[in-house]
Amino acid sequence: MKNVGVNLLTVLTLMANRMLAATVVIEAVFAIPGMGSLIVKAALQRDFPVVQGVVLAMVVIVLLLNLLADLLYGVIDPRVK
């Protein structure tokens, strides 16, 4: 498990980022209320500050996920430090 840890963490982080990006499509197709449908509704109503705010929130979430992954790299494999 020690040899696979860094690669596994990288793949999990990439999958989490893609799932967050896919929320817009999934929520629009299945009419689920959430951040993705909020972006779609705001864009159709030309409410650009709401679109910018939701996109900014999604970017912050992606950055925090990547930061957490980078910090966990050092825990999993001490050679990365």
Backbone as XML, in Angstrom:
<?xml version="1.0"?>
<chain id="A" units="angstrom">
  <residue number="1" name="MET">
    <atom name="N" x="0.821" y="-1.196" z="0.000"/>
    <atom name="CA" x="0.000" y="0.000" z="0.000"/>
    <atom name="C" x="0.866" y="1.261" z="0.000"/>
  </residue>
  <residue number="2" name="LYS">
    <atom name="N" x="2.052" y="1.139" z="0.595"/>
    <atom name="CA" x="2.918" y="2.308" z="0.679"/>
    <atom name="C" x="3.370" y="2.770" z="-0.710"/>
  </residue>
  <residue number="3" name="ASN">
    <atom name="N" x="3.619" y="1.826" z="-1.605"/>
    <atom name="CA" x="4.081" y="2.184" z="-2.947"/>
    <atom name="C" x="2.974" y="2.800" z="-3.796"/>
  </residue>
  <residue number="4" name="VAL">
    <atom name="N" x="1.745" y="2.451" z="-3.529"/>
    <atom name="CA" x="0.618" y="2.901" z="-4.345"/>
    <atom name="C" x="-0.027" y="4.156" z="-3.785"/>
  </residue>
  <residue number="5" name="GLY">
    <atom name="N" x="0.289" y="4.527" z="-2.559"/>
    <atom name="CA" x="-0.396" y="5.605" z="-1.863"/>
    <atom name="C" x="-0.435" y="6.931" z="-2.599"/>
  </residue>
  <residue number="6" name="VAL">
    <atom name="N" x="0.701" y="7.372" z="-3.110"/>
    <atom name="CA" x="0.760" y="8.670" z="-3.795"/>
    <atom name="C" x="-0.060" y="8.638" z="-5.076"/>
  </residue>
  <residue number="7" name="ASN">
    <atom name="N" x="0.071" y="7.566" z="-5.845"/>
    <atom name="CA" x="-0.689" y="7.463" z="-7.089"/>
    <atom name="C" x="-2.186" y="7.372" z="-6.820"/>
  </residue>
  <residue number="8" name="LEU">
    <atom name="N" x="-2.566" y="6.616" z="-5.804"/>
    <atom name="CA" x="-3.969" y="6.485" z="-5.442"/>
    <atom name="C" x="-4.552" y="7.819" z="-5.000"/>
  </residue>
  <residue number="9" name="LEU">
    <atom name="N" x="-3.811" y="8.558" z="-4.195"/>
    <atom name="CA" x="-4.267" y="9.878" z="-3.752"/>
    <atom name="C" x="-4.413" y="10.836" z="-4.929"/>
  </residue>
  <residue number="10" name="THR">
    <atom name="N" x="-3.503" y="10.770" z="-5.888"/>
    <atom name="CA" x="-3.595" y="11.615" z="-7.074"/>
    <atom name="C" x="-4.853" y="11.302" z="-7.870"/>
  </residue>
  <residue number="11" name="VAL">
    <atom name="N" x="-5.125" y="10.041" z="-8.076"/>
    <atom name="CA" x="-6.309" y="9.636" z="-8.841"/>
    <atom name="C" x="-7.588" y="10.027" z="-8.107"/>
  </residue>
  <residue number="12" name="LEU">
    <atom name="N" x="-7.631" y="9.829" z="-6.796"/>
    <atom name="CA" x="-8.816" y="10.201" z="-6.017"/>
    <atom name="C" x="-9.072" y="11.707" z="-6.057"/>
  </residue>
  <residue number="13" name="THR">
    <atom name="N" x="-8.007" y="12.483" z="-5.994"/>
    <atom name="CA" x="-8.153" y="13.943" z="-6.063"/>
    <atom name="C" x="-8.659" y="14.371" z="-7.435"/>
  </residue>
  <residue number="14" name="LEU">
    <atom name="N" x="-8.130" y="13.783" z="-8.485"/>
    <atom name="CA" x="-8.598" y="14.109" z="-9.829"/>
    <atom name="C" x="-10.056" y="13.718" z="-10.024"/>
  </residue>
  <residue number="15" name="MET">
    <atom name="N" x="-10.450" y="12.565" z="-9.469"/>
    <atom name="CA" x="-11.844" y="12.135" z="-9.579"/>
    <atom name="C" x="-12.770" y="13.076" z="-8.813"/>
  </residue>
  <residue number="16" name="ALA">
    <atom name="N" x="-12.342" y="13.535" z="-7.647"/>
    <atom name="CA" x="-13.159" y="14.470" z="-6.868"/>
    <atom name="C" x="-13.327" y="15.792" z="-7.611"/>
  </residue>
  <residue number="17" name="ASN">
    <atom name="N" x="-12.265" y="16.258" z="-8.247"/>
    <atom name="CA" x="-12.344" y="17.499" z="-9.023"/>
    <atom name="C" x="-13.287" y="17.338" z="-10.215"/>
  </residue>
  <residue number="18" name="ARG">
    <atom name="N" x="-13.243" y="16.199" z="-10.876"/>
    <atom name="CA" x="-14.128" y="15.971" z="-12.024"/>
    <atom name="C" x="-15.584" y="15.829" z="-11.597"/>
  </residue>
  <residue number="19" name="MET">
    <atom name="N" x="-15.808" y="15.208" z="-10.424"/>
    <atom name="CA" x="-17.183" y="15.096" z="-9.927"/>
    <atom name="C" x="-17.751" y="16.472" z="-9.612"/>
  </residue>
  <residue number="20" name="LEU">
    <atom name="N" x="-16.934" y="17.351" z="-9.069"/>
    <atom name="CA" x="-17.390" y="18.704" z="-8.782"/>
    <atom name="C" x="-17.712" y="19.439" z="-10.079"/>
  </residue>
  <residue number="21" name="ALA">
    <atom name="N" x="-16.901" y="19.240" z="-11.095"/>
    <atom name="CA" x="-17.159" y="19.888" z="-12.381"/>
    <atom name="C" x="-18.396" y="19.314" z="-13.066"/>
  </residue>
  <residue number="22" name="ALA">
    <atom name="N" x="-18.685" y="18.048" z="-12.828"/>
    <atom name="CA" x="-19.832" y="17.409" z="-13.467"/>
    <atom name="C" x="-21.155" y="17.760" z="-12.796"/>
  </residue>
  <residue number="23" name="THR">
    <atom name="N" x="-21.122" y="18.436" z="-11.664"/>
    <atom name="CA" x="-22.373" y="18.758" z="-10.975"/>
    <atom name="C" x="-23.270" y="19.643" z="-11.823"/>
  </residue>
  <residue number="24" name="VAL">
    <atom name="N" x="-22.681" y="20.503" z="-12.626"/>
    <atom name="CA" x="-23.490" y="21.389" z="-13.463"/>
    <atom name="C" x="-24.334" y="20.572" z="-14.436"/>
  </residue>
  <residue number="25" name="VAL">
    <atom name="N" x="-23.719" y="19.604" z="-15.071"/>
    <atom name="CA" x="-24.438" y="18.788" z="-16.049"/>
    <atom name="C" x="-25.442" y="17.864" z="-15.361"/>
  </residue>
  <residue number="26" name="ILE">
    <atom name="N" x="-25.021" y="17.186" z="-14.306"/>
    <atom name="CA" x="-25.892" y="16.236" z="-13.621"/>
    <atom name="C" x="-27.109" y="16.935" z="-13.029"/>
  </residue>
  <residue number="27" name="GLU">
    <atom name="N" x="-26.902" y="18.079" z="-12.398"/>
    <atom name="CA" x="-28.019" y="18.795" z="-11.787"/>
    <atom name="C" x="-28.954" y="19.374" z="-12.838"/>
  </residue>
  <residue number="28" name="ALA">
    <atom name="N" x="-28.426" y="19.749" z="-13.970"/>
    <atom name="CA" x="-29.283" y="20.279" z="-15.033"/>
    <atom name="C" x="-30.114" y="19.161" z="-15.667"/>
  </residue>
  <residue number="29" name="VAL">
    <atom name="N" x="-29.520" y="18.001" z="-15.860"/>
    <atom name="CA" x="-30.229" y="16.901" z="-16.505"/>
    <atom name="C" x="-31.310" y="16.332" z="-15.594"/>
  </residue>
  <residue number="30" name="PHE">
    <atom name="N" x="-30.983" y="16.132" z="-14.318"/>
    <atom name="CA" x="-31.916" y="15.484" z="-13.408"/>
    <atom name="C" x="-32.708" y="16.470" z="-12.541"/>
  </residue>
  <residue number="31" name="ALA">
    <atom name="N" x="-32.587" y="17.756" z="-12.791"/>
    <atom name="CA" x="-33.322" y="18.806" z="-12.071"/>
    <atom name="C" x="-33.120" y="18.707" z="-10.567"/>
  </residue>
  <residue number="32" name="ILE">
    <atom name="N" x="-31.877" y="18.530" z="-10.155"/>
    <atom name="CA" x="-31.527" y="18.468" z="-8.738"/>
    <atom name="C" x="-31.089" y="19.871" z="-8.311"/>
  </residue>
  <residue number="33" name="PRO">
    <atom name="N" x="-31.641" y="20.392" z="-7.228"/>
    <atom name="CA" x="-31.199" y="21.716" z="-6.782"/>
    <atom name="C" x="-29.789" y="21.651" z="-6.180"/>
  </residue>
  <residue number="34" name="GLY">
    <atom name="N" x="-28.972" y="22.620" z="-6.533"/>
    <atom name="CA" x="-27.603" y="22.646" z="-6.028"/>
    <atom name="C" x="-26.814" y="23.747" z="-6.704"/>
  </residue>
  <residue number="35" name="MET">
    <atom name="N" x="-25.494" y="23.670" z="-6.548"/>
    <atom name="CA" x="-24.633" y="24.714" z="-7.102"/>
    <atom name="C" x="-24.651" y="24.706" z="-8.630"/>
  </residue>
  <residue number="36" name="GLY">
    <atom name="N" x="-24.725" y="23.537" z="-9.220"/>
    <atom name="CA" x="-24.744" y="23.448" z="-10.679"/>
    <atom name="C" x="-25.991" y="24.048" z="-11.283"/>
  </residue>
  <residue number="37" name="SER">
    <atom name="N" x="-27.136" y="23.726" z="-10.706"/>
    <atom name="CA" x="-28.380" y="24.299" z="-11.230"/>
    <atom name="C" x="-28.466" y="25.790" z="-10.939"/>
  </residue>
  <residue number="38" name="LEU">
    <atom name="N" x="-27.836" y="26.231" z="-9.846"/>
    <atom name="CA" x="-27.795" y="27.664" z="-9.551"/>
    <atom name="C" x="-27.011" y="28.422" z="-10.622"/>
  </residue>
  <residue number="39" name="ILE">
    <atom name="N" x="-25.917" y="27.836" z="-11.090"/>
    <atom name="CA" x="-25.135" y="28.473" z="-12.159"/>
    <atom name="C" x="-25.966" y="28.565" z="-13.434"/>
  </residue>
  <residue number="40" name="VAL">
    <atom name="N" x="-26.655" y="27.483" z="-13.769"/>
    <atom name="CA" x="-27.453" y="27.467" z="-15.000"/>
    <atom name="C" x="-28.567" y="28.506" z="-14.929"/>
  </residue>
  <residue number="41" name="LYS">
    <atom name="N" x="-29.305" y="28.538" z="-13.814"/>
    <atom name="CA" x="-30.399" y="29.504" z="-13.673"/>
    <atom name="C" x="-29.879" y="30.938" z="-13.706"/>
  </residue>
  <residue number="42" name="ALA">
    <atom name="N" x="-28.776" y="31.197" z="-13.028"/>
    <atom name="CA" x="-28.220" y="32.544" z="-13.002"/>
    <atom name="C" x="-27.703" y="32.964" z="-14.374"/>
  </residue>
  <residue number="43" name="ALA">
    <atom name="N" x="-27.119" y="32.030" z="-15.115"/>
    <atom name="CA" x="-26.624" y="32.366" z="-16.447"/>
    <atom name="C" x="-27.783" y="32.662" z="-17.401"/>
  </residue>
  <residue number="44" name="LEU">
    <atom name="N" x="-28.872" y="31.902" z="-17.281"/>
    <atom name="CA" x="-30.027" y="32.150" z="-18.141"/>
    <atom name="C" x="-30.707" y="33.479" z="-17.810"/>
  </residue>
  <residue number="45" name="GLN">
    <atom name="N" x="-30.626" y="33.892" z="-16.561"/>
    <atom name="CA" x="-31.217" y="35.172" z="-16.156"/>
    <atom name="C" x="-30.216" y="36.320" z="-16.254"/>
  </residue>
  <residue number="46" name="ARG">
    <atom name="N" x="-29.025" y="36.020" z="-16.732"/>
    <atom name="CA" x="-27.940" y="36.991" z="-16.883"/>
    <atom name="C" x="-27.573" y="37.660" z="-15.557"/>
  </residue>
  <residue number="47" name="ASP">
    <atom name="N" x="-27.561" y="36.858" z="-14.510"/>
    <atom name="CA" x="-27.176" y="37.327" z="-13.183"/>
    <atom name="C" x="-25.707" y="36.955" z="-12.965"/>
  </residue>
  <residue number="48" name="PHE">
    <atom name="N" x="-24.826" y="37.733" z="-13.550"/>
    <atom name="CA" x="-23.417" y="37.383" z="-13.595"/>
    <atom name="C" x="-22.714" y="37.416" z="-12.240"/>
  </residue>
  <residue number="49" name="PRO">
    <atom name="N" x="-23.079" y="38.289" z="-11.296"/>
    <atom name="CA" x="-22.435" y="38.198" z="-9.977"/>
    <atom name="C" x="-22.685" y="36.858" z="-9.278"/>
  </residue>
  <residue number="50" name="VAL">
    <atom name="N" x="-23.864" y="36.283" z="-9.456"/>
    <atom name="CA" x="-24.138" y="34.971" z="-8.862"/>
    <atom name="C" x="-23.292" y="33.904" z="-9.546"/>
  </residue>
  <residue number="51" name="VAL">
    <atom name="N" x="-23.176" y="33.969" z="-10.856"/>
    <atom name="CA" x="-22.346" y="33.009" z="-11.591"/>
    <atom name="C" x="-20.893" y="33.118" z="-11.117"/>
  </residue>
  <residue number="52" name="GLN">
    <atom name="N" x="-20.396" y="34.332" z="-10.992"/>
    <atom name="CA" x="-19.019" y="34.521" z="-10.536"/>
    <atom name="C" x="-18.825" y="34.007" z="-9.115"/>
  </residue>
  <residue number="53" name="GLY">
    <atom name="N" x="-19.809" y="34.225" z="-8.259"/>
    <atom name="CA" x="-19.697" y="33.760" z="-6.878"/>
    <atom name="C" x="-19.682" y="32.247" z="-6.770"/>
  </residue>
  <residue number="54" name="VAL">
    <atom name="N" x="-20.547" y="31.583" z="-7.523"/>
    <atom name="CA" x="-20.591" y="30.115" z="-7.471"/>
    <atom name="C" x="-19.333" y="29.518" z="-8.094"/>
  </residue>
  <residue number="55" name="VAL">
    <atom name="N" x="-18.874" y="30.089" z="-9.185"/>
    <atom name="CA" x="-17.635" y="29.602" z="-9.803"/>
    <atom name="C" x="-16.457" y="29.820" z="-8.858"/>
  </residue>
  <residue number="56" name="LEU">
    <atom name="N" x="-16.431" y="30.959" z="-8.177"/>
    <atom name="CA" x="-15.368" y="31.215" z="-7.207"/>
    <atom name="C" x="-15.412" y="30.199" z="-6.074"/>
  </residue>
  <residue number="57" name="ALA">
    <atom name="N" x="-16.611" y="29.861" z="-5.597"/>
    <atom name="CA" x="-16.738" y="28.865" z="-4.536"/>
    <atom name="C" x="-16.241" y="27.500" z="-5.011"/>
  </residue>
  <residue number="58" name="MET">
    <atom name="N" x="-16.565" y="27.131" z="-6.247"/>
    <atom name="CA" x="-16.101" y="25.849" z="-6.787"/>
    <atom name="C" x="-14.577" y="25.839" z="-6.951"/>
  </residue>
  <residue number="59" name="VAL">
    <atom name="N" x="-14.017" y="26.953" z="-7.361"/>
    <atom name="CA" x="-12.560" y="27.043" z="-7.516"/>
    <atom name="C" x="-11.881" y="26.910" z="-6.158"/>
  </residue>
  <residue number="60" name="VAL">
    <atom name="N" x="-12.439" y="27.530" z="-5.136"/>
    <atom name="CA" x="-11.859" y="27.422" z="-3.796"/>
    <atom name="C" x="-11.911" y="25.977" z="-3.309"/>
  </residue>
  <residue number="61" name="ILE">
    <atom name="N" x="-13.009" y="25.280" z="-3.578"/>
    <atom name="CA" x="-13.117" y="23.873" z="-3.181"/>
    <atom name="C" x="-12.059" y="23.027" z="-3.890"/>
  </residue>
  <residue number="62" name="VAL">
    <atom name="N" x="-11.860" y="23.265" z="-5.190"/>
    <atom name="CA" x="-10.848" y="22.518" z="-5.943"/>
    <atom name="C" x="-9.449" y="22.827" z="-5.408"/>
  </residue>
  <residue number="63" name="LEU">
    <atom name="N" x="-9.172" y="24.078" z="-5.108"/>
    <atom name="CA" x="-7.863" y="24.442" z="-4.570"/>
    <atom name="C" x="-7.625" y="23.801" z="-3.205"/>
  </residue>
  <residue number="64" name="LEU">
    <atom name="N" x="-8.657" y="23.765" z="-2.363"/>
    <atom name="CA" x="-8.501" y="23.125" z="-1.055"/>
    <atom name="C" x="-8.284" y="21.622" z="-1.181"/>
  </residue>
  <residue number="65" name="LEU">
    <atom name="N" x="-8.981" y="20.983" z="-2.123"/>
    <atom name="CA" x="-8.754" y="19.561" z="-2.356"/>
    <atom name="C" x="-7.318" y="19.293" z="-2.822"/>
  </residue>
  <residue number="66" name="ASN">
    <atom name="N" x="-6.816" y="20.126" z="-3.716"/>
    <atom name="CA" x="-5.449" y="19.944" z="-4.202"/>
    <atom name="C" x="-4.423" y="20.228" z="-3.101"/>
  </residue>
  <residue number="67" name="LEU">
    <atom name="N" x="-4.691" y="21.232" z="-2.256"/>
    <atom name="CA" x="-3.793" y="21.521" z="-1.145"/>
    <atom name="C" x="-3.771" y="20.364" z="-0.160"/>
  </residue>
  <residue number="68" name="LEU">
    <atom name="N" x="-4.937" y="19.815" z="0.141"/>
    <atom name="CA" x="-5.006" y="18.672" z="1.042"/>
    <atom name="C" x="-4.246" y="17.477" z="0.467"/>
  </residue>
  <residue number="69" name="ALA">
    <atom name="N" x="-4.394" y="17.249" z="-0.822"/>
    <atom name="CA" x="-3.664" y="16.149" z="-1.460"/>
    <atom name="C" x="-2.165" y="16.386" z="-1.381"/>
  </residue>
  <residue number="70" name="ASP">
    <atom name="N" x="-1.714" y="17.609" z="-1.628"/>
    <atom name="CA" x="-0.280" y="17.900" z="-1.555"/>
    <atom name="C" x="0.261" y="17.714" z="-0.140"/>
  </residue>
  <residue number="71" name="LEU">
    <atom name="N" x="-0.521" y="18.087" z="0.858"/>
    <atom name="CA" x="-0.077" y="17.900" z="2.241"/>
    <atom name="C" x="-0.047" y="16.422" z="2.611"/>
  </residue>
  <residue number="72" name="LEU">
    <atom name="N" x="-0.991" y="15.656" z="2.094"/>
    <atom name="CA" x="-1.017" y="14.224" z="2.387"/>
    <atom name="C" x="0.090" y="13.456" z="1.662"/>
  </residue>
  <residue number="73" name="TYR">
    <atom name="N" x="0.625" y="14.014" z="0.576"/>
    <atom name="CA" x="1.747" y="13.359" z="-0.104"/>
    <atom name="C" x="2.922" y="13.196" z="0.852"/>
  </residue>
  <residue number="74" name="GLY">
    <atom name="N" x="3.195" y="14.228" z="1.640"/>
    <atom name="CA" x="4.300" y="14.159" z="2.590"/>
    <atom name="C" x="4.059" y="13.166" z="3.709"/>
  </residue>
  <residue number="75" name="VAL">
    <atom name="N" x="2.799" y="12.976" z="4.079"/>
    <atom name="CA" x="2.474" y="12.010" z="5.118"/>
    <atom name="C" x="2.609" y="10.592" z="4.595"/>
  </residue>
  <residue number="76" name="ILE">
    <atom name="N" x="2.135" y="10.383" z="3.374"/>
    <atom name="CA" x="2.174" y="9.032" z="2.796"/>
    <atom name="C" x="3.591" y="8.623" z="2.445"/>
  </residue>
  <residue number="77" name="ASP">
    <atom name="N" x="4.345" y="9.510" z="1.808"/>
    <atom name="CA" x="5.707" y="9.184" z="1.379"/>
    <atom name="C" x="6.651" y="10.278" z="1.858"/>
  </residue>
  <residue number="78" name="PRO">
    <atom name="N" x="7.441" y="10.014" z="2.884"/>
    <atom name="CA" x="8.342" y="11.036" z="3.433"/>
    <atom name="C" x="9.392" y="11.543" z="2.454"/>
  </residue>
  <residue number="79" name="ARG">
    <atom name="N" x="9.662" y="10.793" z="1.392"/>
    <atom name="CA" x="10.651" y="11.243" z="0.408"/>
    <atom name="C" x="10.177" y="12.449" z="-0.381"/>
  </residue>
  <residue number="80" name="VAL">
    <atom name="N" x="8.878" y="12.711" z="-0.390"/>
    <atom name="CA" x="8.322" y="13.816" z="-1.174"/>
    <atom name="C" x="8.682" y="15.160" z="-0.566"/>
  </residue>
  <residue number="81" name="LYS">
    <atom name="N" x="8.843" y="15.198" z="0.752"/>
    <atom name="CA" x="9.180" y="16.461" z="1.436"/>
    <atom name="C" x="10.444" y="17.003" z="0.864"/>
  </residue>
</chain>
